[in-house]
Structures are given as structure tokens and as C-alpha cells.
Amino acid sequence: MSEKHALVFGASGLAGWAVVDQLLRDYPSAGTFKSVTALVNRPLSVKDSHWPIGDLKSELHLVSGVNLLEGTVQEFGEKLKSKVPGISHVTHVYYFAYKQESDPHVQTATNCDMLKRAVGALNDLCRSLKFIVFPSGTMGYGIYLPGGHFKAPLVETMDPLPEPYRSEGWYYAFKEILREGSKDRAWTWCEVRPDIIVGFAPNGSANSLAGHWATYLSLYALVEGKGAEVPFPGSEGTYTALSTDAASTTIARASIWASLHPEKTREQLYNIADETKPLAMKERWPRLAAYFGLVGVSPAPEGSDVVRPAEYCRKHAHVLEEHGIKMEVSQGDGLDAFVGYHLDFDRQLDSGKIRAAGFDEESDAVEGWLRAFDRFKAAGIIV
């Protein structure tokens, strides 16, 4: 029996949830991990987690109230020690915790402090630690800049961004923290980098485009009726720009694979994508709309009076409430602006590096969206 013990920070988030899900589904094979500990901040019950708990091969420990913002390294370590069974035997850590802040410099400082707190505590407590994986994103390639910073396809050798952009994000700082933390120790680390994460989170996620569009499209079908045409909520430029999706399941599997092959993945950055072939939203949108019985069509002509998804959801929130759905679109306006209008340039990832290293799984990118919709529906998050 394996003695591997996985510890997942941010286990209720989009990608963290999927890491736990895949570990409990015995990826990559039955018996790989003896124990899985899922750490969350907000309260979450095993029943409400929607993880596959019917026939577990691995032990599952769900630990709530783990706040990475609080305490010294020593105080945080004491909390972990008191809450996590077998903390000293943890071998693999999946660090998917994240704190969003409006000021990018505050956001970087906050997230770096969180990681330092975690790494310091793990070094004190986990004598068997072998690997830490953390996720970043295409912000690390500068897609937040008008027109992007690099010409696609985006490859790992483009990292890091030049200053002053490098200091505006925490990805590069994370690497320095992990390099320092792993110095003269038996463990190592790597970074996985997807573009938009397509997945499910039991508590919801302010940054979930799949969740935002699922709410919008399910509501649109209720208000406008099945068979109605629904224009893509953006510009012609964003509708035709190429990109590569990454389902949370793909990210989870790539992360687990990387953590089990340190001889190949030590201190490496890997782009993650469902498919090697990029897609435009004009290829995705009709299939996403069809899931809800709608006809997805091109964006409304420039200059039209367009009601964006977040605004539409607020306007018709009472319809969802009549169906027992509590709507959360706190970040929806930002998603509408960024995805619908800012991302009007090609930004596809080249995922050749991780495929050449040995993780060569490929799946239909749009199916990742539809699986997420299935999970939202099963959880009662959409109608």
C-alpha cells in the first residue's frame, strides 16, 4: 500500500476541487495515494463537496477553517498540526489557494505572504515532503495588457515578463519563495499554467467564467424561451480570437502527474491545455448555448444597445429565485468586460513541453464546459 499523503490547499476552488476529485477517483491508478487531505477556509461538508465519496480507496480528510492570512509561520503550523491527521507524513502538496485583491500590488504581497506561511509550516512539520505544485495563469504572459505582450502561441520560454510587469504579479515571486524554501531539502516543485479554467466549485467562484455563463444561459432560456437566439456577449474580435481551454480535470491530472515525476518536472513551468489545437469562441459558443436549448449566434453589431450577462442576470434575478436558485454575480461585470471585449487577440498556449515530458492526455475542450454545466445542474446551482 502506498504511503503517499496528498495535501490540497484551496480545495473548494475551481482547480483545487478537481485535484481532490481526481485523487479520490484514483488518478493515475488505484492505490497511488493512501490519504487525501482537503483544506478549505469557508465551511464545507463532505456531503456538499460533491466529491465521489461512495467507494473511496483513499482516506479523505476535509478540514475547514484553514485561513492562510492569519498568524505567524509557527502559529499556522500549530493549527495545521492540530487539524490535519498525519501531517508529518504528507508527501505531496497541491497549493491552489488564492486571495483576490483590487490592488495588484496588495494582491501580490498578500498571496506571497500566504505561500510563505504555508511553506514555512510545511518545512517544520512534513519530514516526508517530496513535491509542491502551484498553478499560475496566462496573466504571466501579459494577457492583461492591451493586445497582449507576446505574439501567440505562448510558450514557456517567454516567462518571466520583463519589468515593470513582472512585479505586478505573484507568479515569479512564488518561484523565488519555493526555490528558497526547498534549498537543501528533499522536496522540489513545479508550476502549471492554464488559460481560463473551466470547472466546478461547490461554494461558487467569483472568477468562474463557466459558472457565470451557465447562470446567464440557463436564465436566458427561462426568460426568452428554448430555441431563442443568444448573441455572443462580446466583440467580433473576441469572438474570433484563438485560445486554448483547460478543464479543471485536465489541470488536476497534469498537476498530479507532474508531482509524481520529479526527475522530469523539477522547478519547471508547464502550459496546460485540453487540446493542442486552439479554438475561437465562434466554435465554442454555439455548442455552449445548445446545451441550454438556445441558438448561439455572432455578437450584436457594434454600437447596438447590448445587455451584458451580469446586467441581464441582475435584471431577471427574480426568475432564478422562483426556481430556488440564489444568484451570485459579484464579479460578473469584470468577466464580461475582460473576456467579452479585452481578449480580442490570439493567446493560445503551446502545450508541447508537458506532452513531450510524458503527460499527453487530450480531450475535447468544449466537452469540459459541458461537464462543468452538468455539475452545476446536479448541485442545484443552475436550473
Secondary structure as the mmCIF struct_conf table of DSSP 4:
data_model
#
loop_
_struct_conf.conf_type_id
_struct_conf.id
_struct_conf.beg_label_comp_id
_struct_conf.beg_label_asym_id
_struct_conf.beg_label_seq_id
_struct_conf.end_label_comp_id
_struct_conf.end_label_asym_id
_struct_conf.end_label_seq_id
STRN STRN1 HIS A 5 PHE A 9
TURN_TY1_P TURN_TY1_P1 GLY A 10 SER A 12
BEND BEND1 GLY A 13 GLY A 13
HELX_RH_AL_P HELX_RH_AL_P1 LEU A 14 LEU A 24
TURN_TY1_P TURN_TY1_P2 ARG A 25 ASP A 26
BEND BEND2 TYR A 27 SER A 29
TURN_TY1_P TURN_TY1_P3 ALA A 30 GLY A 31
BEND BEND3 THR A 32 THR A 32
BEND BEND4 LYS A 34 LYS A 34
STRN STRN2 SER A 35 LEU A 39
BEND BEND5 ASN A 41 ARG A 42
HELX_RH_AL_P HELX_RH_AL_P2 VAL A 46 SER A 49
TURN_TY1_P TURN_TY1_P4 HIS A 50 HIS A 50
TURN_TY1_P TURN_TY1_P5 GLY A 54 ASP A 55
BEND BEND6 LYS A 57 SER A 58
STRN STRN3 GLU A 59 VAL A 63
TURN_TY1_P TURN_TY1_P6 LEU A 68 LEU A 69
BEND BEND7 GLU A 70 GLY A 71
HELX_RH_AL_P HELX_RH_AL_P3 VAL A 73 LYS A 83
BEND BEND8 VAL A 84 VAL A 84
TURN_TY1_P TURN_TY1_P7 PRO A 85 GLY A 86
HELX_RH_3T_P HELX_RH_3T_P1 ILE A 87 HIS A 89
STRN STRN4 HIS A 92 TYR A 95
BEND BEND9 SER A 102 ASP A 103
HELX_RH_AL_P HELX_RH_AL_P4 PRO A 104 LEU A 125
TURN_TY1_P TURN_TY1_P8 ARG A 127 SER A 128
STRN STRN5 PHE A 131 PRO A 135
HELX_RH_3T_P HELX_RH_3T_P2 THR A 138 TYR A 141
TURN_TY1_P TURN_TY1_P9 GLY A 142 TYR A 144
BEND BEND10 LEU A 145 LEU A 145
TURN_TY1_P TURN_TY1_P10 PRO A 146 GLY A 147
BEND BEND11 HIS A 149 PHE A 150
HELX_LH_PP_P HELX_LH_PP_P1 LYS A 151 LYS A 151
BEND BEND12 ALA A 152 PRO A 153
STRN STRN6 LEU A 154 LEU A 154
HELX_RH_3T_P HELX_RH_3T_P3 GLU A 156 MET A 158
HELX_LH_PP_P HELX_LH_PP_P2 ASP A 159 ASP A 159
BEND BEND13 PRO A 160 PRO A 160
HELX_LH_PP_P HELX_LH_PP_P3 LEU A 161 PRO A 162
TURN_TY1_P TURN_TY1_P11 GLU A 163 TYR A 165
HELX_RH_3T_P HELX_RH_3T_P4 ARG A 166 GLU A 168
BEND BEND14 GLY A 169 TRP A 170
HELX_RH_AL_P HELX_RH_AL_P5 TYR A 171 SER A 182
TURN_TY1_P TURN_TY1_P12 LYS A 183 ASP A 184
BEND BEND15 ARG A 185 ALA A 186
STRN STRN7 THR A 188 ARG A 193
BEND BEND16 ASP A 195 ILE A 196
STRN STRN8 ILE A 197 VAL A 198
TURN_TY1_P TURN_TY1_P13 PRO A 202 ASN A 203
TURN_TY1_P TURN_TY1_P14 ALA A 206 ASN A 207
HELX_RH_AL_P HELX_RH_AL_P6 LEU A 209 GLU A 224
TURN_TY1_P TURN_TY1_P15 LYS A 226 GLY A 227
STRN STRN9 GLU A 229 PRO A 231
BEND BEND17 PRO A 233 GLY A 234
HELX_RH_AL_P HELX_RH_AL_P7 GLU A 236 THR A 240
STRN STRN10 LEU A 242 SER A 243
STRN STRN11 ALA A 246 ALA A 247
HELX_RH_AL_P HELX_RH_AL_P8 SER A 248 SER A 259
TURN_TY1_P TURN_TY1_P16 LEU A 260 LEU A 260
HELX_RH_AL_P HELX_RH_AL_P9 PRO A 262 THR A 265
TURN_TY1_P TURN_TY1_P17 ARG A 266 GLU A 267
STRN STRN12 LEU A 269 ASN A 271
BEND BEND18 ASP A 274 ASP A 274
BEND BEND19 THR A 276 LYS A 277
STRN STRN13 LEU A 279 ALA A 280
HELX_RH_AL_P HELX_RH_AL_P10 MET A 281 TYR A 291
TURN_TY1_P TURN_TY1_P18 PHE A 292 GLY A 293
STRN STRN14 VAL A 295 VAL A 297
HELX_LH_PP_P HELX_LH_PP_P4 SER A 298 PRO A 301
TURN_TY1_P TURN_TY1_P19 GLU A 302 GLY A 303
BEND BEND20 SER A 304 SER A 304
HELX_RH_AL_P HELX_RH_AL_P11 PRO A 309 LYS A 315
TURN_TY1_P TURN_TY1_P20 HIS A 316 HIS A 316
HELX_RH_AL_P HELX_RH_AL_P12 ALA A 317 GLU A 322
TURN_TY1_P TURN_TY1_P21 HIS A 323 GLY A 324
HELX_LH_PP_P HELX_LH_PP_P5 ILE A 325 MET A 327
TURN_TY1_P TURN_TY1_P22 SER A 330 GLN A 331
HELX_RH_AL_P HELX_RH_AL_P13 GLY A 332 ALA A 337
HELX_RH_PI_P HELX_RH_PI_P1 PHE A 338 HIS A 342
BEND BEND21 PHE A 345 PHE A 345
STRN STRN15 LEU A 349 LEU A 349
HELX_RH_AL_P HELX_RH_AL_P14 GLY A 352 ALA A 357
TURN_TY1_P TURN_TY1_P23 GLY A 358 GLY A 358
HELX_RH_AL_P HELX_RH_AL_P15 ALA A 365 ALA A 378
TURN_TY1_P TURN_TY1_P24 ALA A 379 GLY A 380
BEND BEND22 ILE A 381 ILE A 381
#
